[in-house]
Amino acid sequence: MTRLFATLKTRLDQRARYTRTLRELRRMSLNTALDLDIYRGDLRRIASEAVYGPARA
């Protein structure tokens, strides 16, 4: 049962980090984002990879 709660806490922490990262990326000005070669359509993927790691095939 302890492992279940630990896993749940880890997942909730990751989700909070994902949400916070995505919010920060969305606040970035368009000019700054384009200077960094970041396109608005990629924000969710970038936030996801930052928190959860690269997607697996």
SEGUNU-877684 format. One line per field, with one value per residue (C-alpha): z, x, y negated; residue number from 1; residue in three letters. Coordinates in steps of 0.05 Angstrom, whole numbers, plus 5000, padded with zeros to 4 digits. Each point is the difference from the previous one (the first is absolute). Example, Ala and Ser with C-alpha at 12.3 -4.5 7.8 and 13.67 -1.06 7.14 Angstrom:
<nodes>
pz: [5156 | 4987]
px: [5246 | 5027]
py: [5090 | 4931]
i: [1 | 2]
aa: [Ala | Ser]
</nodes>
This chain:
<nodes>
pz: [5000 | 5015 | 4930 | 4971 | 5037 | 4981 | 4926 | 5005 | 5032 | 4946 | 4945 | 5031 | 5008 | 4927 | 4977 | 5041 | 4969 | 4930 | 5011 | 5028 | 4942 | 4948 | 5033 | 4998 | 4927 | 4982 | 5034 | 4956 | 4948 | 4928 | 4980 | 5055 | 4983 | 4926 | 5016 | 5038 | 4942 | 5044 | 4965 | 5037 | 4975 | 5034 | 5070 | 5028 | 4972 | 5028 | 5069 | 4999 | 4981 | 5053 | 5055 | 4977 | 4952 | 4926 | 4970 | 4989 | 4934]
px: [5000 | 5058 | 5027 | 4933 | 5001 | 5072 | 4984 | 4939 | 5040 | 5054 | 4948 | 4965 | 5067 | 5018 | 4932 | 5010 | 5069 | 4972 | 4945 | 5049 | 5049 | 4945 | 4975 | 5070 | 5010 | 4933 | 5020 | 5062 | 4994 | 4993 | 5065 | 5039 | 4969 | 5016 | 5071 | 5007 | 4967 | 4940 | 4933 | 4934 | 4976 | 5060 | 4989 | 4963 | 5052 | 5058 | 4968 | 4985 | 5071 | 5028 | 4960 | 4989 | 5059 | 5000 | 4941 | 5009 | 4982]
py: [5000 | 4953 | 5011 | 4980 | 4934 | 4987 | 5012 | 4955 | 4945 | 5006 | 4996 | 4940 | 4964 | 5014 | 4974 | 4936 | 4991 | 5012 | 4948 | 4949 | 5012 | 4993 | 4936 | 4970 | 5019 | 4969 | 4935 | 4994 | 4946 | 5023 | 4965 | 5035 | 5067 | 4993 | 4979 | 5066 | 5039 | 5016 | 5001 | 4993 | 5068 | 5033 | 4973 | 5060 | 5048 | 4958 | 4996 | 5075 | 5018 | 4953 | 5035 | 5072 | 5009 | 5014 | 5037 | 5074 | 5033]
i: [1 | 2 | 3 | 4 | 5 | 6 | 7 | 8 | 9 | 10 | 11 | 12 | 13 | 14 | 15 | 16 | 17 | 18 | 19 | 20 | 21 | 22 | 23 | 24 | 25 | 26 | 27 | 28 | 29 | 30 | 31 | 32 | 33 | 34 | 35 | 36 | 37 | 38 | 39 | 40 | 41 | 42 | 43 | 44 | 45 | 46 | 47 | 48 | 49 | 50 | 51 | 52 | 53 | 54 | 55 | 56 | 57]
aa: [Met | Thr | Arg | Leu | Phe | Ala | Thr | Leu | Lys | Thr | Arg | Leu | Asp | Gln | Arg | Ala | Arg | Tyr | Thr | Arg | Thr | Leu | Arg | Glu | Leu | Arg | Arg | Met | Ser | Leu | Asn | Thr | Ala | Leu | Asp | Leu | Asp | Ile | Tyr | Arg | Gly | Asp | Leu | Arg | Arg | Ile | Ala | Ser | Glu | Ala | Val | Tyr | Gly | Pro | Ala | Arg | Ala]
</nodes>
